[in-house]
Amino acid sequence: ITSDPLSINLPYTLSLIITILWIAGLTNAINWLDGLDGLAASFSSIAFLVFAILFFIAGNNSFALLSLSSLGSCIGFLRYNFYPSKIFMGDGGSYFLGSLLACITIFYHPMYSNNLIDPTFKIDNSILVIIPLLLFLIPILDMVSVISQRLINKKSPFYPDKRHLHYKLKDNGLDQKDIVFFSSSFSLWLGFSAIYCINQNSFNYLFLIFSYLFLLFSTIYYGNKVFNFRRNKISQLTLKKKV
């Protein structure tokens, strides 16, 4: 037991439960994200790219190469999975990507060490919690929102429906390509924000600004499409009432 007052020792059983919940939860979240052509593959590509950079910065070249090889696989698959898709990912692909992302998250540490077994969580390393939450904010929020709505409506949390974020965006006038590009811009900004949290230099700061401007442009552009769609829909409803 450590004597450091800024450290917390988690019991082995509790640590194991949290790890299982994280892997199972993120695996399911990525699977639920695979509702439109190219959505899960594009998100996974960005996540693997960010992890490759983070692992290289940490000096963990083995996991960096694993992330890069996974990135290459996602990009190659995305070529044929992007709308209109010629091949589909299916549960096998989405479960594999989700579990792989969840597992490599567990092995990430800013200061790589050959000793991967360390039950001590230090307050100074709280960034290890922030980084996964930033990277997987979209699928996590989507999963939490969908499960909450299903439980409120007294349905099974695993009951299939169209309460997911991408379906709501589609119902508000965005097509499949729009949703993939908008989600990718948001994920890219979150990813570079995570990198900047670890390595705050001017080079990463420029990429952070670039990703933010890209997100801002996407938000304005697609927000305008949603606004015009809703306005036209209201006009059509008003016209029907008059007729």
N, C-alpha and C positions, 0 to 999 in steps of 0.2 A: 504494500500500500504506500503510495507516495505521500510525502510530507508537505508537498507544495500546496499552499492554500488556494492557488488558482487552478487546481486540477481536480477532475472528477473521475473516479473509478466506477465504471458501469459494471454491474454484476454480469457474469458470463451469460446467464439465461436471458436477462433483459437485452443485452447486446445482440444475442442471437435472434430474439424475437423481432427487434427493430430491423435487423438486416434482412430477415425473411419478408417482413412487411414491405420494406423498401423495394426489394427485387420483384416481389409479386405485384406490388402496386404500380411500379413504373412499367413493368412488362405489360400489364393490362392497359395502362394509359396510352402507351404507344400503339397497342392494338386498336384501341378506340379511335385513335387519331387517323387510322387507315380507313377513312370513310370516303375519300375522294382520290381521284387519280393523282399520284405524285406527292400527296401531302405528307405521308409518313416517311417516304424516301427522302424528300427534300429536307424535312426537319432532322432526320437522322444524319444526313450528310453534313449539315451545319454543326450538329452536336459532335460528330466524330472529328471534324476539322478543328473545332475549339479544343477538344481533348488532346488532339495531336500536338497543338501548340503548347498547351499547358504541360503536357508530359515532357516535351522537349525542354521547356524552360526549367522544369524540375530536375532534369537530367535522367529521367526514366525512359531511356530510348526503346526498351522492349515494348512497353505499352504505347509509346508514341508510334512505333511502326505498326502495331496492331490497329491503332486508330486510323492510321493512314491507309492500311490495306482495306479496312472496313469502309472508309470514305470512298476509295476507288470502286469497291463493289456497289455501293449505293449509287454513285454517279453513273456507272455502267448500266445498272438496272433502271435508273431514272430516265435514261434515254428512251426506253421502250414503255415506261410506266406513266410518263407525262401525258396529260390529256391531249388528244384522245389516245388512250392506252392500248397497247398491243398485248401486254402481259399484265397480270395482276399479282400483287404481293401475297395476299391470303394470310390466314392466321399463322402459318408456319414461318413466313418471313417477318411479320410484325412482332411475333413473340420472340423470335431469335434476336432481332434488333433491340427490342426493349430489354431483354435479359442481359444482352451484351453491354448495352449502355449502363444498366444498373450495376453490373459487376465491375466494370472498369472505373466507375465512380467511387466504389468502395476502396480501390487500390490507389486512388490519387492522393498525393500529399505534396505541398509546395517544396519541401525538402526531402528528396527521395532517399530512402535508406533500404539496405538489403533486409533489414528486420521489419517485415510487414506486420508482425503481430505486436500491437501496442494498445492495450485496453484503456490507456489514459487519454482523456479528452481535455485539452487545455483551453482556457478561455481565449488565449491569444490565437488559437487555431479555429476560432468560430467561423473563419472564412471558409472552412471546409464544409460547413452547412449552407452558407450563403451561395456558394458557387453552384451546387446541384439545383438549388431552388431557382436561381437565375436561369440556368440552362434549360430546365424542364418546367418553366413557369406555365407555358401554354398547355401542355398535356395534363399537368397536375391540376391547374385551375378548372380545366374542362372536366376532368374526372370527378373532382370534388363537387362541382356545380351539378353535374348530371346525377350523381349518386344522391345528393341532398334533395333534388327535386323529385326523384323517384321515391325516396323514403317519405317525403312530405305527402306525396300522393298515394302512400301506402302500397307501393309496388316494390317488387324485388329490385335491389340495386343492380342486378345483372339483367334486368328486363330490357330488351332492345327497343329503342325508340329514336326519334330524331331531335333530341334536346341538345345535341352537341353543338359546339360553337360554329363549326364549319357549315352545319345545316342551317343555322340561324343566319349566317352571312349569306348563304345561298338564297334563303327566303327573302332577303333584303336587297336582291338585285345583283349580287356578285356571281360571276360564273366560276367554274372550277379553276381556271388559270388565275383569275383575280385573287381567289382565296389562297392559293398556293404562294403566289408572289407576296401578298400582304403578310401571311404567316411567316414566310421566309425572311422578310425584311425585319419583322419584329424579333424573330429568333436570332438573326444575325446581330442585331443591336444588343440583345441580352448576352450573347456569346462574347462579343468584344468587351462588354462591360465586365464580365467575369474575368477575362484576361487582364484587363486594366486593374482590377482589384488585386491581382497577384503581382503584376509587374508594371508599375506606374512610370513608364518612360515616355518621351515625346513621340516615339514611333507608334506605340500602342495608343497614345492619346489621339494621334491623327486618324487611326483606324476607327477609334471610338466616335470621333466627330463625323467621319464619313458614314459610318453605319447609322448614326443618329439622323443625319441629313437624308439618307436614303429612306429611313423609317418615316420621317416627317413628310417627305414627298409622297410616299405611298399612302400615308394616312389622309393627306389632303386630297389626293387623286381618287382613292377608293371611297373616301368619305363623301366626296361630291357625287359619285355614282350612286351611292346608297341614298343620299338626299334627293337626287333627281328621281330615282325609282319610287321612293315613298311619296314624293309630291305628285308624280303621275298617277300613282295608285289611288291617292286621296281624291284627285281630280276625277278619275274614272268612277269612283264610288259616288261622288257628289252628282255626277252627270246621270248615273243610273237612278238615283233617288228622284231627280227632277223629272226623268222620263216616266 
